[in-house]
Amino acid sequence: MELWDMKGHQLAEMIEKKEVSVSEVTRSVLDRIRSLEPLLNCYITVLEEESQTLARQIDKYIAQEGHPAPLTGLPMAVKDLICTRGVRTTCGSRILDNYLPVYDATVIQKLKDQR
């Protein structure tokens, strides 16, 4: 089974046991997005570089600190209606085509705080 096709609890367990790195999971998911996006056109913004950088930081943290939080390292997609600071958020509207929120929505902040 490919990493991109695994359930979240399986990935979380593998990450915690250090059977797989967050970087490997991230690379697998990004490769899958890259291969299907031209056909599906389901993402407005994909943060490839940022995701890979964050994955490396999380891998380093896990190597030093040990136990990650339950959702640490799991891939996620954020609907384009949810504000994420500095990430283009269009709400599917041409009027907001270049809108960059200056704050994180509560759900995003809570996820970031879990790290």
C-alpha positions in Angstrom: 0.0 0.0 0.0 1.3 3.5 -0.9 1.8 6.0 1.9 -0.7 8.5 0.2 -3.4 5.8 0.3 -3.1 4.9 4.0 -5.5 5.9 6.8 -4.4 8.7 9.1 -4.2 6.5 12.2 -1.9 4.1 10.3 0.4 6.9 9.2 0.4 8.4 12.8 1.4 5.1 14.2 4.2 4.6 11.7 5.5 8.1 12.2 5.5 7.6 16.0 7.3 4.3 15.7 9.7 5.9 13.3 8.9 3.4 10.6 8.4 6.2 8.1 9.5 9.8 8.2 7.1 12.8 7.8 9.2 13.8 4.8 8.5 10.4 3.1 4.7 10.8 3.7 4.8 14.4 2.4 6.7 13.4 -0.7 4.3 10.6 -1.4 1.2 12.8 -1.1 2.7 15.6 -3.1 3.7 13.2 -5.9 0.2 11.9 -5.9 -1.3 15.4 -6.1 1.1 16.3 -8.9 0.1 13.2 -10.9 -3.6 13.7 -10.6 -4.1 17.4 -10.3 -4.1 18.0 -14.1 -6.9 15.6 -14.4 -8.9 16.4 -11.3 -8.2 20.2 -10.9 -9.3 20.0 -7.3 -6.6 22.2 -5.6 -6.4 26.0 -5.9 -3.1 26.3 -4.0 -0.6 23.6 -3.2 2.2 24.5 -0.8 4.9 22.1 -2.0 8.0 23.8 -0.8 6.5 24.9 2.5 5.2 21.4 3.1 8.6 19.8 2.4 10.3 22.4 4.6 7.8 21.8 7.5 8.2 18.0 7.1 11.9 18.3 7.5 11.5 20.4 10.6 9.0 17.9 12.1 11.3 15.0 11.3 14.1 16.9 13.2 11.8 17.6 16.1 10.7 13.9 16.3 14.3 12.8 16.2 15.2 15.1 19.1 12.0 15.1 21.2 10.5 11.7 20.5 6.7 11.6 20.7 4.8 13.7 18.2 1.3 15.1 18.9 -1.5 12.8 17.4 -1.9 14.7 14.1 1.7 15.7 13.7 3.0 14.9 10.2 -0.3 13.9 8.7 -1.1 15.4 5.3 -4.1 17.7 5.2 -5.9 19.8 2.7 -7.6 23.0 3.8 -10.7 24.2 2.0 -10.3 27.4 0.2 -12.8 29.1 2.6 -10.5 28.8 5.6 -8.1 31.6 6.2 -4.4 30.6 6.5 -2.0 33.5 7.1 -0.1 34.4 4.0 -1.7 31.7 1.8 -3.9 32.7 -1.1 -7.5 32.2 0.0 -10.1 32.9 -2.8 -13.3 31.3 -1.5 -13.7 30.3 -5.1 -14.3 33.9 -6.1 -12.6 36.0 -8.7 -13.0 39.0 -6.5 -10.7 37.4 -3.9 -8.3 36.0 -6.4 -5.2 37.5 -4.8 -6.4 37.7 -1.2 -3.7 36.9 1.4 -5.2 36.6 4.9 -3.2 38.3 7.7 -4.5 35.8 10.3 -5.1 32.1 10.7 -8.6 30.8 11.2 -9.1 29.3 14.6 -9.0 25.7 13.3 -5.7 26.4 11.5 -4.2 28.0 14.6 -5.2 25.0 16.8 -3.6 22.6 14.4 -0.4 24.7 14.3 -0.4 24.8 18.1 -0.4 21.0 18.3 3.1 20.8 16.8 
